[in-house]
């Protein structure tokens, strides 16, 4: 059974600051499947933030502009989203995600609030 669990409680940070989100994966290795981070702001659709393929190639949404980095831990269980130079418009619920055998698996979500 595939399961994604995000660490930490709701996070608050000032504009310009940094945060790191973590996602623990069980039931599938993070190096055999693409892993993703999405976010959803109030009143908006969920949008893809960043992806890392099984081969380790990364892709980012245009609005990232080099501020966010997706990475994997040394083992098979953890992947991360490092967020720098945070802006108030980055305020959203962030979800880790993977698609496996045509089924979507989501983390429970982490509220990230950036104060101006």
Rosetta blueprint (number, residue, H / E / L):
1 X L
2 X L
3 X E
4 X E
5 X E
6 X E
7 X L
8 X L
9 X L
10 X L
11 X E
12 X E
13 X E
14 X E
15 X L
16 X L
17 X L
18 X L
19 X E
20 X E
21 X E
22 X E
23 X E
24 X E
25 X E
26 X E
27 X L
28 X L
29 X L
30 X L
31 X L
32 X L
33 X L
34 X L
35 X E
36 X E
37 X E
38 X E
39 X E
40 X E
41 X L
42 X L
43 X L
44 X L
45 X L
46 X L
47 X E
48 X E
49 X E
50 X E
51 X E
52 X E
53 X L
54 X L
55 X L
56 X L
57 X L
58 X E
59 X E
60 X E
61 X L
62 X H
63 X H
64 X H
65 X L
66 X L
67 X L
68 X E
69 X E
70 X E
71 X E
72 X E
73 X L
74 X L
75 X L
76 X L
77 X L
78 X E
79 X E
80 X E
81 X E
82 X E
83 X E
84 X L
85 X L
86 X L
87 X L
88 X H
89 X H
90 X H
91 X L
92 X E
93 X E
94 X E
95 X E
96 X E
97 X E
98 X E
99 X E
100 X E
101 X L
102 X L
103 X E
104 X E
105 X E
106 X E
107 X L
108 X L
109 X L
110 X E
111 X E
112 X E
113 X E
114 X E
115 X E
116 X L
